[in-house]
């Protein structure tokens, strides 16, 4: 449950006008003599200009007040707010810093310095300023102002994942608003994320008793039980929430969570049924269709997966991930034209690097399958630069080999075998080494293959040619004979 930090200044103080000071300065410099009626009227006029959005007029008025009496904390405060509204963050920071020096017992300066620091990405400084502001505000400021500071502090603690600190802050906030259901849920979430999920159970059940259709509470309750290794109980709680809500969109979200729990238990058939229920509950839910495609693919139902991904792409045509997934299924179904078309649409959708690499992989393999090796190599090279996994490098090696670029094939296949030393990768690496005339390396690689997988006929055949090129004819004929006995008929010609 993400919560953003405040992006506006403490407007509550502004609306109080001259009386906005929550604590009277007691430290040096000493307070000036009582302001004149003219000064008070000028301050009110400046604050009114700020409230009405006449920022340049407000800036001029506040600067004039400061010129007459630099110790006028209200004028510095008002000028800081004005400069912030004008986008002059450096000027605003200076004025709020002056406010903290002139009125160190007031929380507004520290709070607003925290807002500025958070906006500029200086999160440690923001946290420190919010903590100072809270110390000064508690017991002095209005409950509304204290709540605003607490909310800002909670936002920073959420950002850094300081859940023990967040629990303390939210507990204090709840003391101000004990009936705030959203706060209760947020505290329960912090307790769960801090590893104390069982402490959240009473509040979660209270929330569900008040509103059985509270999907957020039900989902968090399921998370708590899952963390306690009680997935079946988690599923039952989700089922109760699904039955309690008439909202199809909410039902779908809960059912998708149920499907995730079932999939974790390898109950993929039940997970498919749950996602199908989610699709029925919310027929416009593209994510549900994509999840259905993923689960069906895991069950080797490629045709069903294709249909589901087609629906997901139709519902959200700009989602590159859905389109790339559809292309991958079509590739597995040997529908190469369709796979290339959808992969190209995924590329055009300006996806993230991972999705782009996946789409380029499909483009490369489909082109290879259609004998367009140069296009295949180009696409696979682009994919491998982003995600240099074993499969991409394997296909890149095959495309390079088909183009008689044996050096490139060796580089790619070595990279593939390094990540995943599969028999397939090493056998193709042996073939590339053989083609490049690197016979001793080819022999070492291919002997490793036939040792680990002695029924790999093509590896025996390639080993035979390697040994023949090393002038070890008797060993070569033994290797050819083994390949022939394993059913590799091309070896017969090598034995003549």
PAROGU-252085 format. One record per residue (C-alpha): residue in three letters; z, y, x. Coordinates in nm, 3 decimals, always signed. Example, Ala and Ser with C-alpha at 12.3 -4.5 7.8 and 13.67 -1.06 7.14 Angstrom:
BEGIN
(ALA (+0.780 -0.450 +1.230))
(SER (+0.714 -0.106 +1.367))
***
This chain:
BEGIN
(UNK (+0.000 +0.000 +0.000))
(UNK (-0.126 +0.299 +0.200))
(UNK (+0.015 +0.644 +0.141))
(UNK (-0.142 +0.955 +0.291))
(UNK (+0.054 +1.233 +0.452))
(UNK (+0.065 +1.569 +0.277))
(UNK (-0.233 +1.792 +0.332))
(UNK (-0.094 +2.109 +0.173))
(UNK (+0.199 +2.323 +0.265))
(UNK (+0.523 +2.349 +0.077))
(UNK (+0.399 +2.556 -0.216))
(UNK (+0.726 +2.516 -0.403))
(UNK (+0.887 +2.763 -0.166))
(UNK (+0.611 +3.015 -0.211))
(UNK (+0.650 +3.037 -0.585))
(UNK (+1.014 +3.137 -0.544))
(UNK (+0.913 +3.462 -0.381))
(UNK (+1.183 +3.642 -0.186))
(UNK (+1.443 +3.392 -0.303))
(UNK (+1.248 +3.105 -0.142))
(UNK (+1.484 +3.088 +0.154))
(UNK (+1.689 +2.773 +0.109))
(UNK (+1.944 +2.863 +0.374))
(UNK (+2.042 +3.198 +0.520))
(UNK (+1.996 +3.226 +0.898))
(UNK (+2.328 +3.223 +1.076))
(UNK (+2.222 +3.210 +1.443))
(UNK (+2.082 +3.477 +1.669))
(UNK (+1.894 +3.698 +1.636))
(UNK (+2.129 +3.850 +1.377))
(UNK (+1.998 +3.927 +1.033))
(UNK (+1.869 +4.281 +0.999))
(UNK (+2.029 +4.526 +0.770))
(UNK (+1.962 +4.486 +0.399))
(UNK (+1.592 +4.537 +0.325))
(UNK (+1.486 +4.853 +0.154))
(UNK (+1.343 +4.853 -0.195))
(UNK (+1.006 +4.937 -0.039))
(UNK (+1.022 +4.633 +0.195))
(UNK (+1.114 +4.405 -0.093))
(UNK (+0.830 +4.541 -0.304))
(UNK (+0.583 +4.503 -0.017))
(UNK (+0.692 +4.144 +0.039))
(UNK (+0.649 +4.066 -0.331))
(UNK (+0.304 +4.223 -0.326))
(UNK (+0.204 +4.020 -0.021))
(UNK (+0.328 +3.698 -0.182))
(UNK (+0.144 +3.781 -0.503))
(UNK (-0.181 +3.828 -0.308))
(UNK (-0.129 +3.487 -0.151))
(UNK (-0.061 +3.324 -0.488))
(UNK (-0.375 +3.482 -0.633))
(UNK (-0.591 +3.359 -0.344))
(UNK (-0.654 +3.703 -0.196))
(UNK (-0.589 +3.572 +0.151))
(UNK (-0.724 +3.859 +0.357))
(UNK (-0.516 +4.107 +0.159))
(UNK (-0.215 +3.880 +0.200))
(UNK (-0.275 +3.851 +0.573))
(UNK (-0.291 +4.228 +0.612))
(UNK (+0.026 +4.278 +0.408))
(UNK (+0.230 +4.010 +0.586))
(UNK (+0.121 +4.136 +0.930))
(UNK (+0.227 +4.489 +0.829))
(UNK (+0.570 +4.361 +0.726))
(UNK (+0.609 +4.178 +1.058))
(UNK (+0.505 +4.490 +1.248))
(UNK (+0.786 +4.683 +1.074))
(UNK (+1.047 +4.410 +1.117))
(UNK (+0.961 +4.115 +1.341))
(UNK (+1.277 +3.932 +1.231))
(UNK (+1.150 +3.913 +0.869))
(UNK (+1.145 +3.534 +0.828))
(UNK (+0.983 +3.551 +0.484))
(UNK (+0.693 +3.749 +0.624))
(UNK (+0.634 +3.490 +0.897))
(UNK (+0.654 +3.216 +0.637))
(UNK (+0.406 +3.389 +0.409))
(UNK (+0.170 +3.468 +0.695))
(UNK (+0.181 +3.103 +0.806))
(UNK (+0.083 +2.990 +0.457))
(UNK (-0.193 +3.251 +0.444))
(UNK (-0.341 +3.154 +0.780))
(UNK (-0.331 +2.788 +0.682))
(UNK (-0.524 +2.871 +0.365))
(UNK (-0.778 +3.058 +0.580))
(UNK (-0.817 +2.757 +0.810))
(UNK (-0.654 +2.927 +1.108))
(UNK (-0.432 +2.634 +1.206))
(UNK (-0.342 +2.778 +1.546))
(UNK (-0.222 +3.099 +1.388))
(UNK (-0.035 +2.911 +1.117))
(UNK (+0.138 +2.693 +1.376))
(UNK (+0.251 +3.004 +1.566))
(UNK (+0.397 +3.163 +1.253))
(UNK (+0.584 +2.851 +1.145))
(UNK (+0.720 +2.815 +1.496))
(UNK (+0.846 +3.172 +1.471))
(UNK (+1.004 +3.084 +1.137))
(UNK (+1.199 +2.798 +1.296))
(UNK (+1.322 +3.035 +1.569))
(UNK (+1.423 +3.315 +1.331))
(UNK (+1.567 +3.088 +1.063))
(UNK (+1.660 +2.758 +1.231))
(UNK (+1.863 +2.646 +0.929))
(UNK (+1.560 +2.656 +0.699))
(UNK (+1.358 +2.340 +0.653))
(UNK (+1.026 +2.500 +0.553))
(UNK (+0.917 +2.585 +0.905))
(UNK (+0.971 +2.234 +1.037))
(UNK (+0.811 +2.077 +0.730))
(UNK (+0.500 +2.288 +0.759))
(UNK (+0.477 +2.226 +1.133))
(UNK (+0.480 +1.858 +1.040))
(UNK (+0.195 +1.910 +0.796))
(UNK (-0.010 +2.086 +1.063))
(UNK (+0.065 +1.822 +1.326))
(UNK (-0.036 +1.541 +1.087))
(UNK (-0.358 +1.718 +0.997))
(UNK (-0.443 +1.749 +1.368))
(UNK (-0.361 +1.385 +1.441))
(UNK (-0.038 +1.462 +1.629))
(UNK (+0.160 +1.201 +1.439))
(UNK (+0.464 +1.175 +1.668))
(UNK (+0.516 +1.549 +1.640))
(UNK (+0.467 +1.532 +1.264))
(UNK (+0.733 +1.263 +1.231))
(UNK (+0.983 +1.456 +1.442))
(UNK (+0.930 +1.773 +1.239))
(UNK (+0.965 +1.593 +0.907))
(UNK (+1.290 +1.436 +1.026))
(UNK (+1.425 +1.779 +1.125))
(UNK (+1.313 +1.923 +0.791))
(UNK (+1.490 +1.645 +0.601))
(UNK (+1.815 +1.699 +0.791))
(UNK (+1.806 +2.068 +0.701))
(UNK (+1.693 +2.020 +0.341))
(UNK (+1.946 +1.760 +0.231))
(UNK (+2.235 +1.918 +0.049))
(UNK (+2.074 +2.262 +0.060))
(UNK (+1.724 +2.256 -0.086))
(UNK (+1.626 +2.174 -0.441))
(UNK (+1.572 +1.806 -0.532))
(UNK (+1.200 +1.880 -0.571))
(UNK (+1.178 +2.015 -0.216))
(UNK (+1.382 +1.729 -0.073))
(UNK (+1.153 +1.484 -0.250))
(UNK (+0.849 +1.652 -0.096))
(UNK (+0.995 +1.620 +0.253))
(UNK (+1.093 +1.258 +0.190))
(UNK (+0.741 +1.178 +0.069))
(UNK (+0.593 +1.333 +0.384))
(UNK (+0.831 +1.138 +0.607))
(UNK (+0.751 +0.817 +0.420))
(UNK (+0.381 +0.880 +0.473))
(UNK (+0.424 +0.902 +0.849))
(UNK (+0.646 +0.593 +0.859))
(UNK (+0.383 +0.404 +0.660))
(UNK (+0.112 +0.517 +0.900))
(UNK (+0.296 +0.372 +1.199))
(UNK (+0.421 +0.060 +1.019))
(UNK (+0.787 +0.157 +1.060))
(UNK (+0.901 -0.044 +0.760))
(UNK (+1.277 -0.042 +0.835))
(UNK (+1.261 +0.338 +0.856))
(UNK (+1.045 +0.349 +0.545))
(UNK (+1.300 +0.143 +0.354))
(UNK (+1.570 +0.398 +0.439))
(UNK (+1.347 +0.687 +0.333))
(UNK (+1.236 +0.527 +0.006))
(UNK (+1.593 +0.432 -0.080))
(UNK (+1.690 +0.798 -0.044))
(UNK (+1.390 +0.898 -0.255))
(UNK (+1.487 +0.655 -0.528))
(UNK (+1.830 +0.815 -0.543))
(UNK (+1.648 +1.129 -0.660))
(UNK (+1.420 +0.942 -0.903))
(UNK (+1.586 +0.610 -0.993))
(UNK (+1.346 +0.538 -1.279))
(UNK (+1.026 +0.588 -1.080))
(UNK (+0.847 +0.253 -1.111))
(UNK (+0.590 +0.340 -0.845))
(UNK (+0.870 +0.415 -0.598))
(UNK (+1.046 +0.091 -0.683))
(UNK (+0.726 -0.100 -0.614))
(UNK (+0.669 +0.086 -0.290))
(UNK (+1.021 +0.004 -0.171))
(UNK (+0.965 -0.362 -0.260))
(UNK (+0.643 -0.358 -0.061))
(UNK (+0.821 -0.208 +0.241))
(UNK (+1.089 -0.475 +0.220))
(UNK (+0.821 -0.744 +0.210))
(UNK (+0.635 -0.596 +0.506))
(UNK (+0.960 -0.568 +0.701))
(UNK (+1.005 -0.944 +0.661))
(UNK (+1.272 -0.910 +0.392))
(UNK (+1.064 -1.001 +0.091))
(UNK (+1.343 -1.185 -0.086))
(UNK (+1.532 -0.856 -0.110))
(UNK (+1.242 -0.726 -0.320))
(UNK (+1.260 -1.003 -0.581))
(UNK (+1.516 -0.842 -0.818))
(UNK (+1.321 -0.517 -0.835))
(UNK (+0.989 -0.696 -0.883))
(UNK (+1.120 -0.906 -1.169))
(UNK (+1.271 -0.593 -1.326))
(UNK (+0.935 -0.420 -1.303))
(UNK (+0.761 -0.718 -1.464))
(UNK (+1.022 -0.738 -1.735))
(UNK (+0.955 -0.375 -1.818))
(UNK (+0.578 -0.429 -1.796))
(UNK (+0.454 -0.790 -1.776))
(UNK (+0.102 -0.661 -1.709))
(UNK (+0.207 -0.481 -1.389))
(UNK (-0.057 -0.635 -1.166))
(UNK (+0.068 -0.471 -0.846))
(UNK (+0.417 -0.610 -0.897))
(UNK (+0.279 -0.955 -0.981))
(UNK (+0.058 -0.959 -0.675))
(UNK (+0.343 -0.850 -0.448))
(UNK (+0.566 -1.114 -0.607))
(UNK (+0.301 -1.373 -0.525))
(UNK (+0.291 -1.245 -0.166))
(UNK (+0.667 -1.285 -0.136))
(UNK (+0.659 -1.644 -0.260))
(UNK (+0.363 -1.721 -0.036))
(UNK (+0.557 -1.595 +0.263))
(UNK (+0.838 -1.832 +0.160))
(UNK (+0.588 -2.119 +0.166))
(UNK (+0.594 -2.147 -0.212))
(UNK (+0.223 -2.105 -0.297))
(UNK (+0.239 -2.295 -0.626))
(UNK (+0.512 -2.064 -0.754))
(UNK (+0.304 -1.768 -0.640))
(UNK (+0.010 -1.901 -0.839))
(UNK (+0.224 -1.943 -1.150))
(UNK (+0.338 -1.582 -1.129))
(UNK (-0.024 -1.470 -1.102))
(UNK (-0.117 -1.682 -1.402))
(UNK (+0.158 -1.517 -1.608))
(UNK (+0.033 -1.173 -1.514))
(UNK (-0.326 -1.266 -1.600))
(UNK (-0.213 -1.382 -1.944))
(UNK (-0.012 -1.063 -1.996))
(UNK (-0.289 -0.811 -1.929))
(UNK (-0.586 -0.747 -2.159))
(UNK (-0.769 -0.557 -1.886))
(UNK (-1.056 -0.763 -1.750))
(UNK (-1.074 -0.571 -1.423))
(UNK (-0.707 -0.633 -1.356))
(UNK (-0.741 -0.997 -1.456))
(UNK (-1.023 -1.039 -1.207))
(UNK (-0.817 -0.890 -0.924))
(UNK (-0.530 -1.128 -0.994))
(UNK (-0.761 -1.427 -1.026))
(UNK (-0.924 -1.345 -0.693))
(UNK (-0.581 -1.344 -0.533))
(UNK (-0.513 -1.680 -0.695))
(UNK (-0.840 -1.812 -0.555))
(UNK (-0.737 -1.702 -0.206))
(UNK (-0.411 -1.895 -0.235))
(UNK (-0.592 -2.204 -0.358))
(UNK (-0.849 -2.181 -0.078))
(UNK (-0.570 -2.165 +0.180))
(UNK (-0.452 -2.502 +0.049))
(UNK (-0.806 -2.638 +0.084))
(UNK (-0.828 -2.663 -0.295))
(UNK (-1.175 -2.512 -0.291))
(UNK (-1.280 -2.663 -0.625))
(UNK (-0.984 -2.499 -0.799))
(UNK (-1.054 -2.179 -0.607))
(UNK (-1.412 -2.181 -0.737))
(UNK (-1.284 -2.221 -1.092))
(UNK (-1.046 -1.928 -1.045))
(UNK (-1.325 -1.704 -0.917))
(UNK (-1.551 -1.813 -1.201))
(UNK (-1.276 -1.701 -1.439))
(UNK (-1.265 -1.369 -1.251))
(UNK (-1.639 -1.329 -1.300))
(UNK (-1.600 -1.397 -1.672))
(UNK (-1.317 -1.144 -1.695))
(UNK (-1.514 -0.874 -1.514))
(UNK (-1.886 -0.941 -1.512))
(UNK (-1.952 -0.623 -1.315))
(UNK (-1.728 -0.721 -1.025))
(UNK (-1.957 -0.758 -0.725))
(UNK (-1.671 -0.866 -0.497))
(UNK (-1.593 -1.156 -0.729))
(UNK (-1.955 -1.271 -0.717))
(UNK (-1.954 -1.250 -0.336))
(UNK (-1.630 -1.448 -0.315))
(UNK (-1.783 -1.708 -0.544))
(UNK (-2.081 -1.732 -0.311))
(UNK (-1.851 -1.775 -0.012))
(UNK (-1.654 -2.055 -0.177))
(UNK (-1.961 -2.235 -0.307))
(UNK (-2.112 -2.222 +0.040))
(UNK (-1.791 -2.375 +0.177))
(UNK (-1.847 -2.661 -0.070))
(UNK (-2.207 -2.693 +0.054))
(UNK (-2.348 -2.570 -0.279))
(UNK (-2.612 -2.351 -0.122))
(UNK (-2.813 -2.302 -0.438))
(UNK (-2.506 -2.188 -0.629))
(UNK (-2.405 -1.966 -0.339))
(UNK (-2.748 -1.804 -0.336))
(UNK (-2.723 -1.722 -0.707))
(UNK (-2.375 -1.575 -0.662))
(UNK (-2.481 -1.359 -0.368))
(UNK (-2.790 -1.248 -0.558))
(UNK (-2.562 -1.131 -0.840))
(UNK (-2.334 -0.952 -0.592))
(UNK (-2.631 -0.774 -0.431))
(UNK (-2.767 -0.679 -0.773))
(UNK (-2.434 -0.530 -0.879))
(UNK (-2.385 -0.344 -0.549))
(UNK (-2.730 -0.302 -0.392))
(UNK (-2.601 -0.075 -0.114))
(UNK (-2.353 -0.332 +0.014))
(UNK (-2.506 -0.457 +0.337))
(UNK (-2.254 -0.740 +0.373))
(UNK (-2.357 -0.900 +0.043))
(UNK (-2.724 -0.869 +0.132))
(UNK (-2.669 -1.018 +0.478))
(UNK (-2.473 -1.309 +0.329))
(UNK (-2.754 -1.372 +0.082))
(UNK (-3.005 -1.371 +0.367))
(UNK (-2.798 -1.623 +0.560))
(UNK (-2.787 -1.860 +0.262))
(UNK (-3.163 -1.825 +0.216))
(UNK (-3.207 -1.904 +0.586))
(UNK (-3.007 -2.223 +0.541))
(UNK (-3.228 -2.310 +0.244))
(UNK (-3.537 -2.264 +0.466))
(UNK (-3.651 -1.972 +0.248))
(UNK (-3.758 -1.775 +0.549))
(UNK (-3.958 -1.499 +0.383))
(UNK (-3.674 -1.424 +0.141))
(UNK (-3.421 -1.440 +0.423))
(UNK (-3.616 -1.190 +0.631))
(UNK (-3.663 -0.958 +0.336))
(UNK (-3.294 -0.950 +0.248))
(UNK (-3.185 -0.927 +0.610))
(UNK (-3.413 -0.626 +0.655))
(UNK (-3.260 -0.465 +0.344))
(UNK (-2.918 -0.523 +0.497))
(UNK (-3.028 -0.350 +0.819))
(UNK (-3.163 -0.055 +0.621))
(UNK (-2.830 -0.013 +0.445))
(UNK (-2.676 +0.110 +0.774))
(UNK (-2.402 -0.151 +0.791))
(UNK (-2.114 -0.188 +1.033))
(UNK (-2.192 -0.349 +1.368))
(UNK (-2.072 -0.695 +1.266))
(UNK (-2.287 -0.704 +0.953))
(UNK (-2.582 -0.558 +1.141))
(UNK (-2.551 -0.833 +1.401))
(UNK (-2.545 -1.095 +1.126))
(UNK (-2.858 -0.951 +0.963))
(UNK (-3.040 -0.937 +1.296))
(UNK (-2.939 -1.298 +1.361))
(UNK (-3.105 -1.400 +1.034))
(UNK (-3.416 -1.201 +1.122))
(UNK (-3.432 -1.372 +1.459))
(UNK (-3.381 -1.729 +1.344))
(UNK (-3.620 -1.689 +1.050))
(UNK (-3.886 -1.548 +1.283))
(UNK (-3.830 -1.838 +1.523))
(UNK (-3.868 -2.088 +1.242))
(UNK (-4.197 -1.925 +1.150))
(UNK (-4.323 -1.940 +1.509))
(UNK (-4.296 -1.566 +1.574))
(UNK (-4.107 -1.603 +1.899))
(UNK (-4.141 -1.250 +2.036))
(UNK (-3.998 -1.103 +1.716))
(UNK (-3.729 -1.368 +1.719))
(UNK (-3.624 -1.285 +2.073))
(UNK (-3.613 -0.912 +2.002))
(UNK (-3.394 -0.951 +1.694))
(UNK (-3.163 -1.203 +1.859))
(UNK (-3.123 -0.986 +2.168))
(UNK (-3.013 -0.698 +1.944))
(UNK (-2.771 -0.926 +1.762))
(UNK (-2.626 -1.069 +2.084))
(UNK (-2.561 -0.722 +2.223))
(UNK (-2.330 -0.656 +1.927))
(UNK (-2.175 -1.000 +1.879))
(UNK (-2.246 -1.230 +2.177))
(UNK (-2.137 -1.550 +2.006))
(UNK (-2.246 -1.902 +2.095))
(UNK (-2.489 -1.954 +1.808))
(UNK (-2.676 -1.628 +1.860))
(UNK (-2.716 -1.697 +2.230))
(UNK (-2.831 -2.053 +2.156))
(UNK (-3.114 -1.928 +1.936))
(UNK (-3.192 -1.651 +2.182))
(UNK (-3.227 -1.917 +2.450))
(UNK (-3.460 -2.121 +2.230))
(UNK (-3.678 -1.818 +2.156))
(UNK (-3.694 -1.727 +2.524))
(UNK (-3.780 -2.087 +2.615))
(UNK (-4.062 -2.087 +2.359))
(UNK (-4.201 -1.776 +2.530))
(UNK (-4.175 -1.953 +2.869))
(UNK (-3.913 -1.701 +2.974))
(UNK (-3.705 -1.968 +3.142))
(UNK (-3.482 -1.727 +3.331))
(UNK (-3.395 -1.551 +3.006))
(UNK (-3.343 -1.884 +2.834))
(UNK (-3.105 -2.000 +3.107))
(UNK (-2.901 -1.678 +3.086))
(UNK (-2.866 -1.703 +2.708))
(UNK (-2.794 -2.076 +2.702))
(UNK (-2.536 -2.046 +2.978))
(UNK (-2.363 -1.777 +2.772))
(UNK (-2.374 -2.003 +2.467))
(UNK (-2.238 -2.304 +2.654))
(UNK (-1.962 -2.096 +2.808))
(UNK (-1.832 -1.996 +2.465))
(UNK (-1.899 -2.332 +2.300))
(UNK (-1.999 -2.614 +2.537))
(UNK (-2.165 -2.816 +2.263))
(UNK (-2.401 -3.101 +2.339))
(UNK (-2.687 -2.905 +2.184))
(UNK (-2.631 -2.597 +2.399))
(UNK (-2.595 -2.796 +2.720))
(UNK (-2.895 -3.017 +2.646))
(UNK (-3.114 -2.709 +2.590))
(UNK (-2.971 -2.550 +2.903))
(UNK (-3.069 -2.863 +3.094))
(UNK (-3.421 -2.838 +2.956))
(UNK (-3.448 -2.473 +3.062))
(UNK (-3.322 -2.552 +3.412))
(UNK (-3.575 -2.835 +3.434))
(UNK (-3.857 -2.604 +3.324))
(UNK (-3.748 -2.345 +3.579))
(UNK (-3.761 -2.604 +3.859))
(UNK (-3.386 -2.592 +3.920))
(UNK (-3.365 -2.971 +3.933))
(UNK (-3.024 -3.024 +4.089))
(UNK (-2.858 -2.794 +3.833))
(UNK (-3.059 -2.962 +3.557))
(UNK (-2.939 -3.304 +3.671))
(UNK (-2.573 -3.197 +3.674))
(UNK (-2.604 -3.044 +3.327))
(UNK (-2.793 -3.335 +3.171))
(UNK (-2.568 -3.600 +3.325))
(UNK (-2.277 -3.421 +3.162))
(UNK (-2.458 -3.441 +2.829))
(UNK (-2.540 -3.814 +2.847))
(UNK (-2.189 -3.887 +2.964))
(UNK (-2.032 -3.705 +2.669))
(UNK (-2.300 -3.812 +2.418))
(UNK (-2.474 -4.124 +2.554))
(UNK (-2.693 -4.163 +2.244))
(UNK (-2.867 -3.828 +2.295))
(UNK (-3.214 -3.969 +2.357))
(UNK (-3.386 -3.641 +2.443))
(UNK (-3.126 -3.567 +2.712))
(UNK (-3.201 -3.905 +2.875))
(UNK (-3.573 -3.822 +2.861))
(UNK (-3.517 -3.482 +3.023))
(UNK (-3.290 -3.640 +3.282))
(UNK (-3.571 -3.883 +3.361))
(UNK (-3.812 -3.599 +3.439))
(UNK (-3.546 -3.423 +3.642))
(UNK (-3.490 -3.734 +3.856))
(UNK (-3.865 -3.790 +3.896))
(UNK (-3.900 -3.436 +4.029))
(UNK (-3.623 -3.515 +4.273))
(UNK (-3.827 -3.819 +4.392))
(UNK (-3.572 -4.068 +4.257))
(UNK (-3.821 -4.282 +4.067))
(UNK (-3.605 -4.587 +4.003))
(UNK (-3.330 -4.376 +3.844))
(UNK (-3.592 -4.182 +3.651))
(UNK (-3.739 -4.500 +3.500))
(UNK (-3.392 -4.614 +3.398))
(UNK (-3.337 -4.284 +3.218))
(UNK (-3.679 -4.304 +3.047))
(UNK (-3.610 -4.663 +2.939))
(UNK (-3.275 -4.558 +2.791))
(UNK (-3.442 -4.277 +2.598))
(UNK (-3.705 -4.520 +2.464))
(UNK (-3.440 -4.772 +2.360))
(UNK (-3.266 -4.493 +2.169))
(UNK (-3.586 -4.426 +1.975))
(UNK (-3.744 -4.140 +2.172))
(UNK (-4.103 -4.270 +2.168))
(UNK (-4.242 -4.002 +2.403))
(UNK (-4.059 -4.179 +2.683))
(UNK (-4.309 -4.466 +2.660))
(UNK (-4.579 -4.249 +2.822))
(UNK (-4.350 -4.163 +3.112))
(UNK (-4.299 -4.534 +3.185))
(UNK (-4.668 -4.615 +3.227))
***
